[in-house]
Amino acid sequence: GAQWQWRARSRDLDEVPGLVLHRTLRSGQAVRHAGHVVLIGDVNPGAEVVAGGDIIIWGKLRGTAHAGASGDEEAVICALQLAPSQIRIASLIARSPERGRAPKAAEMASVQNWRIVVERWDKVDRSGT
């Protein structure tokens, strides 16, 4: 079931070390990595993060993020403020809805029923069931 698939996915990504960066990405800058990416800082409009695994932004995501770039639909994108110009997970693409204000809590984007869904981080069921 899902638990076995999760273990298989994590073993595949265990082969590639994660990347942790302490910086802000500005327009025209890009980070590409085969594994998970954790960025402590902001991703400004015009900047891009592409990862084979998950993308965690400890800051504002206002640029483009592509998690699961090698086709991993179980990848997620998390940010303290999720307001990207575009997010991609595997081959799925979504744009930010026009909201008049910034989100009040950290959010996570994931694939559910062949769509990218964004939920508040504290409301996500991470039990694996």
N, C-alpha and C positions, 0 to 999 in steps of 0.2 A: 503494500500500500504506500501511502504518502510518506510514512516514516522511512521506509527502505529507500525511496527515491531521494529523500533529503540526505540520507547518509551517503548514497552514491554521489550526489552532487557535491557534498562537502569534501569527500575523498578526492574527487577530481580537482577541486580548487585548492586542496591542501598541497598539491604539487607545486603551486605557484605562491610564493610569499605575498602577503598583502602589502599594500603601499600606504604609508601614513605621511601626509604632507602638512606642514604648518605654514600656510600662506594664503593669500587672496589671489584668485585668478582674475585677471583683467581681460577686457575685450581683445580678441585675437590670440589669447593663450589657450593651450589645450594640454590635458593630461590624458595619456592612454596607457592602460595597464591590463595585463591578461588576468589578474586576480581581482580581489576586493580592493577598493580604494576608500580610505578615510581621509577627508580633508578638513583640517581645523582652520577655518577661515571662510570667506565668501566666494561664490562663483558669480561674477558680474555678468550682465548681458553681453553677449558676444564671445564669452568664454565657454569652454566645453570640457566635460569629463566623460571619458569612455572607459568602461571596465568590463572584464569578462565575468565578474561576479557582482557583488552588491556595491552600492555607492552610499556612503554615509557622509553627510556634510554637517559639521558642527559650526553652523553659520547660516547665511542666506544663500539659497540656490535661485539665482535669477537668470542664469545662462542655460545651456543645454546639458542634459545628462543622459547617457546611454548605458544602462546596466544590462548585464547578461548579453553583451555584444556578440558573443560566440553562439548565441541561440538559447541561453538559459532563461526560460520563462519563470523560474522560481526566484530569480534575482529581485532585489528590492532597491528602492531609492528612498533615503530618509534625509530630512533636513530640519533644522530648527525653524526655518522659514522657507516653505516650499512655494515658490512663485516663479517657476522656470519659464523660459520662452518655449521650450519643448522638452519633453521627457520621452525616452524610448526604453522599453524593456524587451529584450530579444528583438523580434521583428515588429512589435506593436509600437505605435506612436500616439502621443497625446500632447495637447497644448494646455496651458493654464487657463482655467475659466477666468473671465474678467471679474475680479472681486474689487470692491472699492477700498478694501482695507487688507492689511497683512493678517495672515492666520494668527490666532491667539496661542497656538500650541504647536509643538513639533508634529510633523506629519510623515507618513510613509506611503509610498506608491508601490503597488504590487499588481500582479496579473490575477484577475478573478473572472472566470467565465469568458475568457478570450478578450477581456477589456482591461485597461489600466484603471485601477481604482485608487483613490487617495483617501486615507483615513487619518484621524488624529492618532498619533503614536500611542498615547495612553489608552486608547479604546481598541487597539488591535489585539486580537486573540493570538498569542504566541505560544499556546500550549501544544500545538502540533496535532490536535485532535479535530 
